[in-house]
Amino acid sequence: MSLNGIDMLVIFTWGTLVTFELSWVCDALIGKFVMGKHPSPEGASAQGPSTERGE
């Protein structure tokens, strides 16, 4: 069995769609289970609260 151009295009397109879908699912799972259920507020820094004492 040999693959022609249409077969290769279909395989490439299918693989690309599956890759993006898995990426989206993994991002959603990581965001839910690792980062917590709630996104950080707009004004909050990504590194947590400030440790400066303001002296």
N, C-alpha and C positions, 0 to 999 in steps of 0.2 A: 504494500500500500504506500503510495506516495502522496505527499501533501502539496496541493497547488496553492496559489496566492490567496484565493478566497478562504480556504481552510485555515491558513496561517493568520489571516486577518480576523477570522472568527475566534480562533484560539487566543490571539493577543487581546482582543476586545474583552472576551470573557475573563481572562486573567487580570486585566486592568480593573474591571468592575468589581471582581471579588476582592482584589487588593484594597480598593478604596472602601468597600463595605466593611472588611475586617478592620481596617484602620479606624473607621468611624465607631465601630462596636467597641474596640479596645480603648479608644479615647473616652467613650461614655462610661465604660466599666472602671477605668482608672480614676476618672473624675468622681465617680460615685463612691467607690470603696476605698481608694487611697487618699484622695484629697478631701473627702468629706462630702456630705450631701448638699451643702449650701455653698455657692460660689462666694468668693471674697467680695466685700463691698468695693465700690468704685474708688474710694479714697484710701483704702488700706493698702499698705505695701505688701509685696509678695513675700518679703522676708520676715514678716511678723512684726510685733510691736517694737518701737524704738527703745534702745537701751541707754540713750543719752540722759544724763541727770540734770542738765541745764544749769550747771554751776558756773 
